[in-house]
Amino acid sequence: MSVIKVASHSRTAAVAGAIAGVMREADRAEVQAIGAAAVNQAVKAMVIAKSYLAEEGVDISFSPSFVEVMIHEQARTAIKFLIEPRNSKE
Amino acid sequence: MSVIKVASHSRTAAVAGAIAGVMREADRAEVQAIGAAAVNQAVKAMVIAKSYLAEEGVDISFSPSFVEVMIHEQARTAIKFLIEPRNSKE
């Protein structure tokens, strides 16, 4: 599964569209953000994606975790959001 | 249910403890944050709360939404995170 990477300058509507698209195809999506501004954009995008998918009868929730990623050969801690249907058993 | 309010200066471990405590008592919790720094603290606290509760065999997920709140008589948009057991049917 490809990871949707969100930056502080990412447009929330565009990210929301990407999340909804991946959810429709794969029934789960991963979003990754580094830093407060990017995490905030990711959360706002998830709220918007939630409203898009709610129109199709799909309710989503997310499960966040810390992940170490390498950026320009430096270790950074990112937040990874695993997005799933809300009452998923998987 | 009382709402756990997170500010940019909130300590993530303290917020995580509050979330875990409410989850143990009520099986669901609400966290509210306004602004990128506070949302980031809230997300980090949720990751930590998730690890606390995982030790007790409880897996949690989050469902974010926008809410309008009044701060000093001004309307602000907050992010509300509803926290539930991950495979909850409620």
Backbone of each chain as ProteinMPNN parsed JSONL, in Angstrom:
{"seq_chain_A": "MSVIKVASHSRTAAVAGAIAGVMREADRAEVQAIGAAAVNQAVKAMVIAKSYLAEEGVDISFSPSFVEVMIHEQARTAIKFLIEPRNSKE", "coords_chain_A": {"N_chain_A": [[0.856, -1.202, 0.0], [0.604, 2.184, -0.89], [1.944, 5.071, 0.724], [0.388, 7.998, 1.809], [1.832, 11.024, 1.794], [1.96, 13.837, 3.836], [2.515, 17.281, 3.878], [3.355, 20.427, 5.5], [2.465, 22.376, 3.794], [0.624, 21.101, 2.261], [-2.458, 20.843, 0.498], [-5.523, 20.578, 2.095], [-7.908, 19.634, 0.937], [-7.03, 18.316, -1.347], [-5.469, 16.273, -0.249], [-7.455, 14.975, 1.181], [-9.02, 14.039, -0.922], [-7.242, 12.219, -2.033], [-7.018, 10.377, 0.076], [-9.666, 9.433, 0.224], [-9.85, 8.275, -2.298], [-7.935, 6.181, -2.17], [-9.052, 4.701, -0.091], [-11.428, 3.847, -1.285], [-10.414, 2.12, -3.188], [-8.687, 0.331, -1.836], [-9.636, -0.109, 0.696], [-8.316, 0.599, 2.94], [-5.961, 2.986, 4.184], [-2.825, 4.73, 4.353], [-1.443, 7.453, 6.024], [1.102, 9.831, 6.323], [2.902, 12.102, 8.353], [5.142, 14.731, 9.262], [6.001, 16.746, 11.892], [4.299, 19.522, 13.545], [2.645, 21.245, 11.958], [2.212, 19.787, 9.638], [1.028, 17.483, 10.678], [-1.322, 18.576, 11.628], [-2.501, 19.41, 9.196], [-2.881, 16.883, 8.082], [-4.747, 15.76, 9.85], [-6.936, 17.476, 9.479], [-7.428, 16.926, 6.785], [-8.246, 14.29, 7.04], [-10.649, 14.573, 8.396], [-12.139, 15.819, 6.403], [-12.023, 13.872, 4.363], [-13.438, 11.917, 5.65], [-16.0, 13.019, 5.579], [-16.459, 12.988, 2.825], [-16.488, 10.197, 2.351], [-18.514, 9.4, 4.009], [-20.761, 10.167, 2.653], [-20.975, 8.103, 0.926], [-21.709, 6.119, 2.524], [-19.699, 5.029, 4.038], [-17.914, 4.795, 6.991], [-15.109, 6.096, 8.627], [-12.219, 5.45, 10.7], [-9.206, 6.261, 12.502], [-5.928, 5.088, 13.301], [-3.252, 6.079, 15.066], [0.355, 6.087, 14.963], [3.822, 6.215, 16.02], [6.512, 6.542, 13.769], [9.813, 5.901, 12.668], [11.557, 7.741, 10.313], [13.787, 8.297, 7.545], [15.077, 11.318, 6.606], [16.786, 13.204, 4.356], [19.07, 11.794, 5.174], [18.808, 11.954, 7.919], [17.431, 10.835, 10.982], [14.032, 11.048, 11.639], [11.06, 11.519, 13.582], [8.007, 10.484, 12.578], [4.423, 10.827, 12.304], [2.288, 8.213, 11.741], [-0.758, 7.53, 10.278], [-3.067, 5.062, 10.311], [-5.743, 4.379, 8.35], [-8.987, 3.153, 8.468], [-12.087, 1.374, 7.752], [-14.642, 2.18, 10.08], [-15.79, 0.201, 11.794], [-14.279, -1.966, 11.266], [-13.067, -5.329, 11.211], [-10.581, -6.041, 10.642]], "CA_chain_A": [[0.0, 0.0, 0.0], [1.401, 3.405, -0.922], [1.715, 5.969, 1.855], [0.081, 9.379, 1.429], [2.674, 11.89, 2.622], [1.355, 15.157, 3.995], [3.446, 18.316, 4.33], [2.673, 21.582, 6.094], [1.857, 23.167, 2.722], [-0.326, 20.287, 1.487], [-3.846, 21.33, 0.521], [-6.308, 19.554, 2.789], [-8.901, 19.03, 0.045], [-6.314, 17.39, -2.231], [-5.103, 15.096, 0.559], [-8.719, 14.284, 1.468], [-9.387, 13.32, -2.146], [-6.33, 11.072, -2.154], [-7.405, 9.393, 1.098], [-10.939, 8.817, -0.183], [-9.567, 7.436, -3.46], [-7.258, 4.958, -1.726], [-10.028, 3.932, 0.7], [-12.362, 3.193, -2.214], [-9.714, 1.043, -3.902], [-7.971, -0.658, -1.017], [-10.36, -0.26, 1.962], [-7.491, 1.141, 4.01], [-4.996, 3.95, 3.657], [-1.835, 5.197, 5.317], [-1.066, 8.855, 5.862], [2.293, 10.093, 7.14], [3.182, 13.526, 8.508], [6.235, 15.059, 10.185], [5.903, 18.12, 12.405], [2.961, 19.933, 13.989], [1.828, 21.825, 10.896], [1.845, 18.696, 8.729], [0.079, 16.613, 11.395], [-2.598, 19.309, 11.629], [-3.072, 19.291, 7.842], [-3.31, 15.487, 7.907], [-5.983, 15.542, 10.625], [-8.018, 18.188, 8.788], [-7.724, 16.157, 5.567], [-8.989, 13.083, 7.423], [-12.032, 14.988, 8.687], [-12.797, 16.074, 5.108], [-12.171, 12.559, 3.703], [-14.529, 11.258, 6.385], [-17.286, 13.524, 5.072], [-16.612, 12.456, 1.456], [-16.812, 8.769, 2.377], [-19.809, 9.254, 4.702], [-21.79, 10.29, 1.607], [-21.07, 6.788, 0.279], [-22.091, 5.144, 3.553], [-18.51, 4.448, 4.667], [-17.438, 5.553, 8.142], [-13.704, 5.727, 8.846], [-11.51, 5.893, 11.901], [-7.783, 6.094, 12.257], [-5.097, 4.603, 14.39], [-1.958, 6.727, 14.854], [1.546, 5.519, 15.605], [5.081, 6.881, 15.689], [7.441, 5.773, 12.929], [11.084, 6.568, 12.369], [11.828, 7.821, 8.876], [15.031, 8.988, 7.227], [14.908, 12.484, 5.729], [18.124, 13.753, 4.116], [19.997, 11.013, 6.01], [18.593, 12.189, 9.352], [16.27, 10.124, 11.528], [12.97, 11.918, 12.146], [9.891, 10.784, 14.027], [6.783, 10.868, 11.87], [3.181, 10.203, 12.758], [1.615, 7.444, 10.691], [-2.171, 7.281, 10.566], [-3.688, 3.983, 9.552], [-7.173, 4.699, 8.208], [-9.762, 1.933, 8.196], [-13.514, 1.502, 8.036], [-14.712, 2.358, 11.537], [-16.056, -1.016, 12.558], [-13.528, -3.046, 10.626], [-12.516, -6.403, 12.06], [-9.175, -6.227, 10.245]], "C_chain_A": [[0.884, 1.241, 0.0], [0.993, 4.311, 0.238], [1.442, 7.368, 1.315], [0.876, 10.292, 2.361], [2.11, 13.303, 2.638], [2.415, 16.127, 4.519], [2.65, 19.499, 4.87], [1.953, 22.412, 5.034], [0.869, 22.361, 1.88], [-1.729, 20.884, 1.599], [-4.72, 20.224, 1.096], [-7.302, 18.873, 1.85], [-8.248, 18.004, -0.878], [-5.941, 16.108, -1.478], [-6.366, 14.277, 0.858], [-9.17, 13.462, 0.268], [-8.533, 12.076, -2.332], [-6.706, 9.975, -1.162], [-8.677, 8.659, 0.658], [-10.719, 7.866, -1.357], [-8.928, 6.112, -3.061], [-8.224, 4.083, -0.922], [-10.992, 3.18, -0.22], [-11.711, 1.99, -2.886], [-9.258, -0.072, -2.984], [-8.626, -0.912, 0.335], [-9.5, 0.081, 3.178], [-6.45, 2.057, 3.387], [-4.022, 4.316, 4.764], [-1.427, 6.615, 4.984], [0.103, 9.116, 6.801], [2.588, 11.586, 7.174], [4.29, 13.724, 9.52], [6.094, 16.518, 10.606], [4.471, 18.546, 12.634], [2.088, 20.429, 12.841], [1.348, 20.737, 9.929], [0.831, 17.747, 9.382], [-1.301, 17.259, 11.407], [-3.278, 19.231, 10.263], [-3.619, 17.88, 7.615], [-4.628, 15.235, 8.631], [-7.157, 16.233, 9.934], [-8.42, 17.434, 7.512], [-8.541, 14.907, 5.904], [-10.442, 13.413, 7.763], [-12.802, 15.176, 7.369], [-13.029, 14.756, 4.362], [-13.323, 11.78, 4.336], [-15.886, 11.724, 5.849], [-17.53, 13.042, 3.644], [-17.137, 11.019, 1.514], [-18.148, 8.512, 3.08], [-20.952, 9.34, 3.691], [-22.008, 8.962, 0.889], [-21.384, 5.694, 1.299], [-20.914, 4.477, 4.241], [-18.062, 5.359, 5.81], [-15.997, 5.124, 8.411], [-13.209, 6.169, 10.221], [-10.028, 5.707, 11.628], [-7.048, 5.717, 13.521], [-3.696, 5.184, 14.184], [-0.812, 5.966, 15.523], [2.765, 6.359, 15.231], [5.871, 5.971, 14.754], [8.703, 6.593, 12.707], [11.277, 6.578, 10.861], [13.15, 8.561, 8.673], [14.725, 10.11, 6.24], [16.282, 13.123, 5.587], [19.155, 13.122, 5.057], [19.919, 11.334, 7.502], [17.353, 11.431, 9.797], [15.274, 11.142, 12.075], [11.816, 11.035, 12.602], [8.653, 11.341, 13.303], [5.586, 10.273, 12.589], [2.587, 9.478, 11.554], [0.178, 7.203, 11.144], [-2.645, 6.135, 9.682], [-5.192, 4.255, 9.542], [-7.917, 3.449, 7.77], [-11.244, 2.243, 8.301], [-13.708, 1.419, 9.55], [-14.946, 1.078, 12.309], [-15.407, -2.239, 11.938], [-13.086, -4.09, 11.642], [-11.053, -6.622, 11.742], [-8.299, -5.185, 10.93]], "O_chain_A": [[1.812, 1.341, 0.802], [-0.159, 4.31, 0.67], [2.178, 7.865, 0.463], [0.627, 10.331, 3.566], [1.822, 13.887, 1.594], [3.121, 15.829, 5.482], [1.43, 19.564, 4.718], [0.955, 23.071, 5.327], [0.334, 22.872, 0.896], [-2.13, 21.367, 2.657], [-4.668, 19.079, 0.645], [-7.52, 17.666, 1.952], [-8.828, 16.956, -1.162], [-6.08, 15.004, -2.004], [-6.348, 13.047, 0.797], [-9.642, 12.335, 0.415], [-9.023, 11.02, -2.733], [-6.714, 8.793, -1.506], [-8.753, 7.431, 0.712], [-11.316, 6.791, -1.416], [-9.322, 5.051, -3.547], [-8.214, 2.86, -1.061], [-11.33, 2.024, 0.033], [-12.361, 0.973, -3.126], [-9.41, -1.255, -3.29], [-8.222, -1.827, 1.052], [-9.919, -0.129, 4.316], [-6.104, 1.919, 2.214], [-4.341, 4.229, 5.95], [-1.11, 6.945, 3.841], [0.093, 8.669, 7.948], [2.532, 12.258, 6.144], [4.384, 12.996, 10.509], [6.071, 17.415, 9.764], [3.543, 18.021, 12.017], [0.913, 20.069, 12.76], [0.209, 20.772, 9.462], [-0.099, 17.271, 8.731], [-2.316, 16.588, 11.221], [-4.486, 19.012, 10.179], [-4.687, 17.707, 7.028], [-5.52, 14.578, 8.096], [-8.238, 15.658, 9.813], [-9.605, 17.319, 7.199], [-9.423, 14.514, 5.141], [-11.351, 12.639, 7.462], [-13.95, 14.754, 7.237], [-14.1, 14.543, 3.794], [-14.075, 11.084, 3.654], [-16.805, 10.921, 5.685], [-18.662, 12.724, 3.281], [-18.096, 10.666, 0.827], [-18.831, 7.531, 2.787], [-21.978, 8.678, 3.843], [-23.071, 8.716, 0.32], [-21.334, 4.504, 0.988], [-21.085, 3.482, 4.945], [-17.855, 6.556, 5.611], [-15.694, 3.931, 8.421], [-13.712, 7.124, 10.812], [-9.641, 5.075, 10.645], [-7.484, 5.99, 14.639], [-3.019, 4.819, 13.223], [-1.008, 5.287, 16.53], [2.743, 7.112, 14.258], [5.887, 4.754, 14.939], [8.658, 7.816, 12.575], [11.171, 5.539, 10.209], [13.573, 9.347, 9.521], [14.176, 9.868, 5.165], [16.88, 13.539, 6.58], [19.989, 13.808, 5.649], [20.841, 11.028, 8.258], [16.349, 11.388, 9.086], [15.635, 11.998, 12.881], [11.615, 9.941, 12.077], [8.322, 12.521, 13.419], [5.717, 9.338, 13.38], [2.41, 10.064, 10.486], [-0.066, 6.731, 12.254], [-2.623, 6.232, 8.455], [-5.826, 4.349, 10.593], [-7.521, 2.776, 6.819], [-11.624, 3.263, 8.875], [-13.007, 0.664, 10.224], [-14.361, 0.884, 13.375], [-15.89, -3.365, 12.055], [-12.773, -3.767, 12.788], [-10.351, -7.31, 12.484], [-7.084, -5.171, 10.728]]}, "seq_chain_B": "MSVIKVASHSRTAAVAGAIAGVMREADRAEVQAIGAAAVNQAVKAMVIAKSYLAEEGVDISFSPSFVEVMIHEQARTAIKFLIEPRNSKE", "coords_chain_B": {"N_chain_B": [[-20.249, 12.93, 29.099], [-17.04, 14.044, 29.939], [-14.928, 16.404, 28.296], [-11.629, 16.12, 27.189], [-9.428, 18.644, 27.148], [-6.915, 19.86, 25.069], [-3.985, 21.742, 24.975], [-1.454, 23.749, 23.296], [0.705, 23.73, 24.986], [0.286, 21.547, 26.566], [1.304, 18.657, 28.367], [2.258, 15.715, 26.787], [2.354, 13.162, 27.984], [0.814, 13.486, 30.274], [-1.683, 14.082, 29.203], [-2.105, 11.732, 27.81], [-2.319, 9.944, 29.942], [-4.7, 10.874, 31.075], [-6.491, 10.315, 28.983], [-6.301, 7.507, 28.881], [-7.271, 6.899, 31.412], [-9.957, 7.822, 31.309], [-10.888, 6.192, 29.261], [-10.707, 3.684, 30.495], [-12.67, 3.951, 32.416], [-15.034, 4.809, 31.074], [-15.086, 3.714, 28.557], [-15.007, 5.181, 26.278], [-13.754, 8.269, 24.967], [-13.38, 11.834, 24.724], [-11.43, 14.149, 23.002], [-10.27, 17.42, 22.658], [-8.932, 19.964, 20.567], [-7.426, 23.043, 19.61], [-5.934, 24.608, 16.943], [-2.738, 24.142, 15.276], [-0.481, 23.334, 16.853], [-1.629, 22.394, 19.196], [-3.273, 20.364, 18.204], [-1.327, 18.637, 17.248], [-0.069, 17.929, 19.693], [-2.238, 16.587, 20.837], [-2.534, 14.398, 19.105], [-0.091, 13.089, 19.476], [-0.377, 12.453, 22.169], [-2.46, 10.654, 21.957], [-1.255, 8.538, 20.616], [0.498, 7.689, 22.613], [-1.337, 7.055, 24.676], [-2.575, 4.961, 23.433], [-0.551, 3.047, 23.5], [-0.37, 2.656, 26.272], [-2.911, 1.521, 26.786], [-2.865, -0.679, 25.157], [-1.242, -2.4, 26.518], [-3.018, -3.389, 28.28], [-4.564, -4.898, 26.741], [-6.382, -3.518, 25.23], [-7.363, -2.054, 22.26], [-7.317, 1.003, 20.571], [-9.088, 3.384, 18.493], [-9.522, 6.398, 16.559], [-11.792, 8.986, 15.793], [-12.011, 11.789, 13.978], [-13.449, 15.113, 14.051], [-14.743, 18.325, 12.975], [-15.492, 20.955, 15.203], [-17.396, 23.749, 16.275], [-16.376, 26.118, 18.57], [-16.73, 28.429, 21.308], [-14.461, 30.838, 22.186], [-13.41, 33.191, 24.374], [-15.627, 34.703, 23.569], [-15.395, 34.477, 20.839], [-15.897, 32.718, 17.802], [-14.37, 29.677, 17.173], [-12.737, 27.12, 15.259], [-12.476, 23.922, 16.324], [-10.738, 20.784, 16.627], [-12.269, 17.78, 17.239], [-11.656, 14.726, 18.739], [-13.004, 11.635, 18.761], [-12.594, 8.925, 20.785], [-12.434, 5.476, 20.733], [-12.84, 1.925, 21.498], [-11.095, -0.141, 19.176], [-12.475, -1.983, 17.506], [-15.064, -1.446, 18.057], [-18.638, -1.666, 18.134], [-20.255, 0.344, 18.675]], "CA_chain_B": [[-18.813, 12.622, 29.099], [-16.228, 15.262, 29.951], [-14.016, 16.529, 27.156], [-10.24, 16.39, 27.551], [-8.974, 19.748, 26.29], [-5.456, 19.837, 24.902], [-3.4, 23.006, 24.502], [-0.128, 23.577, 22.689], [1.69, 23.494, 26.047], [-0.075, 20.36, 27.358], [2.297, 17.59, 28.337], [1.617, 14.582, 26.126], [2.207, 12.021, 28.905], [-0.315, 13.784, 31.166], [-2.908, 13.932, 28.407], [-2.245, 10.29, 27.546], [-2.819, 9.342, 31.179], [-6.111, 11.255, 31.199], [-7.248, 9.546, 27.975], [-6.351, 6.103, 29.308], [-8.143, 6.843, 32.585], [-11.357, 7.953, 30.87], [-11.21, 4.978, 28.499], [-10.924, 2.579, 31.435], [-13.937, 4.18, 33.129], [-16.229, 5.063, 30.254], [-14.946, 2.982, 27.307], [-14.834, 6.132, 25.182], [-13.25, 9.548, 25.463], [-13.343, 12.908, 23.733], [-10.296, 15.054, 23.13], [-10.503, 18.598, 21.819], [-7.736, 20.793, 20.403], [-7.563, 24.169, 18.67], [-4.649, 25.07, 16.422], [-1.83, 23.081, 14.838], [0.393, 22.827, 17.919], [-2.469, 21.629, 20.128], [-3.689, 19.139, 17.501], [-0.143, 17.769, 17.251], [0.066, 17.371, 21.046], [-3.338, 15.638, 21.038], [-2.243, 13.177, 18.345], [0.998, 12.39, 20.163], [-0.945, 11.888, 23.407], [-3.268, 9.483, 21.59], [-0.326, 7.424, 20.34], [0.992, 7.2, 23.914], [-2.477, 6.408, 25.353], [-2.757, 3.693, 22.719], [0.432, 2.076, 24.015], [-0.784, 2.332, 27.645], [-4.094, 0.645, 26.778], [-2.486, -1.928, 24.485], [-0.695, -3.277, 27.57], [-4.177, -3.996, 28.953], [-5.314, -5.651, 25.734], [-7.403, -2.677, 24.597], [-6.878, -1.335, 21.086], [-8.224, 2.134, 20.355], [-8.984, 4.172, 17.265], [-9.976, 7.779, 16.727], [-12.604, 9.531, 14.727], [-11.927, 13.233, 14.162], [-14.46, 15.966, 13.414], [-14.637, 19.747, 13.283], [-16.562, 21.514, 16.045], [-17.289, 25.186, 16.55], [-16.396, 26.422, 20.004], [-16.599, 29.851, 21.603], [-13.319, 31.162, 23.053], [-13.44, 34.64, 24.6], [-16.727, 35.225, 22.737], [-15.107, 34.351, 19.404], [-16.09, 31.365, 17.274], [-13.142, 29.05, 16.667], [-12.944, 25.747, 14.843], [-11.633, 22.966, 17.037], [-10.807, 19.384, 16.198], [-12.683, 16.873, 18.301], [-11.318, 13.329, 18.467], [-13.753, 10.646, 19.545], [-11.739, 7.747, 20.954], [-13.247, 4.281, 21.02], [-12.161, 0.66, 21.223], [-10.922, -0.144, 17.73], [-13.499, -2.723, 16.769], [-16.348, -1.18, 18.699], [-19.831, -1.604, 17.287], [-20.997, 1.556, 19.082]], "C_chain_B": [[-18.013, 13.927, 29.077], [-15.235, 15.233, 28.79], [-12.617, 16.854, 27.68], [-9.714, 17.467, 26.607], [-7.455, 19.793, 26.265], [-5.0, 21.183, 24.354], [-2.011, 22.74, 23.952], [0.935, 23.258, 23.744], [1.351, 22.275, 26.915], [1.027, 19.311, 27.256], [1.627, 16.331, 27.792], [1.404, 13.404, 27.078], [1.017, 12.231, 29.842], [-1.64, 13.605, 30.431], [-3.169, 12.455, 28.128], [-2.795, 9.563, 28.765], [-4.3, 9.634, 31.376], [-6.978, 10.449, 30.226], [-7.406, 8.096, 28.438], [-7.294, 5.938, 30.498], [-9.616, 6.901, 32.204], [-11.779, 6.709, 30.089], [-11.506, 3.802, 29.428], [-12.278, 2.72, 32.126], [-15.147, 4.143, 32.214], [-16.21, 4.33, 28.913], [-14.992, 3.889, 26.074], [-14.404, 7.463, 25.786], [-13.306, 10.567, 24.337], [-12.19, 13.843, 24.04], [-10.525, 16.217, 22.18], [-9.252, 19.465, 21.769], [-8.006, 21.879, 19.376], [-6.169, 24.607, 18.237], [-3.68, 23.917, 16.198], [-1.005, 22.492, 15.98], [-0.395, 21.964, 18.898], [-2.939, 20.313, 19.489], [-2.539, 18.137, 17.49], [0.074, 17.132, 18.63], [-1.002, 16.306, 21.293], [-3.047, 14.318, 20.335], [-1.13, 12.383, 19.028], [0.489, 11.741, 21.452], [-1.772, 10.641, 23.093], [-2.391, 8.286, 21.262], [0.16, 6.815, 21.662], [-0.123, 6.476, 24.68], [-2.741, 5.029, 24.75], [-1.786, 2.639, 23.248], [0.098, 1.684, 25.455], [-1.887, 1.276, 27.621], [-3.802, -0.69, 26.1], [-1.933, -2.925, 25.494], [-1.81, -3.994, 28.325], [-5.065, -4.755, 27.958], [-6.413, -4.855, 25.045], [-6.77, -1.927, 23.432], [-7.858, -0.194, 20.818], [-8.027, 2.755, 18.977], [-9.695, 5.499, 17.496], [-10.772, 8.218, 15.526], [-12.641, 11.046, 14.904], [-13.097, 13.964, 13.512], [-14.173, 17.425, 13.77], [-15.767, 20.121, 14.233], [-16.299, 23.008, 16.238], [-17.335, 25.392, 18.05], [-16.234, 27.931, 20.185], [-15.443, 30.038, 22.583], [-13.28, 32.684, 23.187], [-14.442, 35.308, 23.653], [-16.405, 35.252, 21.241], [-15.304, 32.906, 18.974], [-14.764, 30.85, 16.729], [-13.486, 27.623, 16.221], [-11.949, 24.844, 15.567], [-11.709, 21.616, 16.332], [-11.219, 18.563, 17.406], [-12.333, 15.454, 17.866], [-12.18, 12.452, 19.367], [-12.901, 9.374, 19.582], [-12.592, 6.574, 21.402], [-12.371, 3.031, 20.925], [-12.163, 0.426, 19.712], [-12.023, -0.882, 16.983], [-14.871, -2.592, 17.39], [-17.497, -1.195, 17.701], [-20.639, -0.352, 17.608], [-20.448, 2.779, 18.352]], "O_chain_B": [[-18.295, 14.814, 28.271], [-14.774, 14.173, 28.369], [-12.445, 17.749, 28.507], [-9.572, 17.231, 25.407], [-6.799, 19.768, 27.307], [-5.564, 21.696, 23.387], [-1.46, 21.652, 24.118], [1.936, 22.604, 23.45], [2.05, 21.999, 27.891], [1.607, 19.106, 26.19], [0.567, 15.926, 28.267], [0.385, 12.719, 26.991], [0.299, 11.285, 30.166], [-2.595, 13.047, 30.972], [-4.306, 11.989, 28.2], [-3.636, 8.673, 28.638], [-5.065, 8.763, 31.789], [-8.051, 9.964, 30.587], [-8.5, 7.533, 28.394], [-8.03, 4.954, 30.581], [-10.427, 6.127, 32.712], [-12.903, 6.229, 30.243], [-12.429, 3.023, 29.187], [-12.952, 1.725, 32.391], [-16.162, 3.525, 32.534], [-17.216, 4.324, 28.203], [-15.014, 3.397, 24.946], [-14.656, 7.743, 26.958], [-13.282, 10.217, 23.157], [-11.997, 14.271, 25.178], [-10.927, 16.022, 21.033], [-8.591, 19.681, 22.785], [-8.723, 21.664, 18.399], [-5.327, 24.938, 19.072], [-3.778, 22.866, 16.832], [-0.85, 21.274, 16.063], [0.094, 20.939, 19.372], [-2.994, 19.278, 20.154], [-2.744, 16.941, 17.695], [0.366, 15.94, 18.726], [-0.724, 15.259, 21.877], [-3.282, 13.247, 20.893], [-1.212, 11.161, 19.147], [0.874, 10.621, 21.785], [-1.783, 9.686, 23.87], [-2.737, 7.151, 21.589], [0.227, 5.595, 21.811], [0.108, 5.417, 25.264], [-3.079, 4.074, 25.449], [-2.156, 1.478, 23.424], [0.257, 0.523, 25.832], [-1.819, 0.272, 28.33], [-4.414, -1.707, 26.425], [-2.121, -4.134, 25.357], [-1.6, -5.048, 28.926], [-6.166, -5.193, 28.293], [-7.269, -5.42, 24.364], [-5.76, -1.245, 23.6], [-9.073, -0.391, 20.834], [-6.954, 2.666, 18.38], [-10.379, 5.689, 18.502], [-10.463, 7.866, 14.388], [-13.23, 11.543, 15.865], [-13.668, 13.484, 12.533], [-13.46, 17.72, 14.729], [-16.89, 19.643, 14.072], [-15.158, 23.457, 16.347], [-18.236, 24.893, 18.723], [-15.675, 28.616, 19.33], [-15.445, 29.468, 23.674], [-13.129, 33.384, 22.186], [-14.152, 36.328, 23.027], [-17.057, 35.957, 20.471], [-14.925, 31.98, 19.691], [-14.117, 31.514, 15.918], [-14.411, 27.004, 16.746], [-10.735, 24.997, 15.43], [-12.621, 21.35, 15.551], [-10.597, 18.639, 18.465], [-12.671, 15.033, 16.76], [-12.088, 12.527, 20.592], [-12.538, 8.824, 18.542], [-13.376, 6.685, 22.345], [-11.289, 3.071, 20.341], [-13.137, 0.762, 19.039], [-12.455, -0.43, 15.922], [-15.721, -3.475, 17.278], [-17.336, -0.779, 16.553], [-21.591, -0.022, 16.901], [-20.937, 3.89, 18.557]]}, "name": "protein", "num_of_chains": 2, "seq": "MSVIKVASHSRTAAVAGAIAGVMREADRAEVQAIGAAAVNQAVKAMVIAKSYLAEEGVDISFSPSFVEVMIHEQARTAIKFLIEPRNSKEMSVIKVASHSRTAAVAGAIAGVMREADRAEVQAIGAAAVNQAVKAMVIAKSYLAEEGVDISFSPSFVEVMIHEQARTAIKFLIEPRNSKE"}
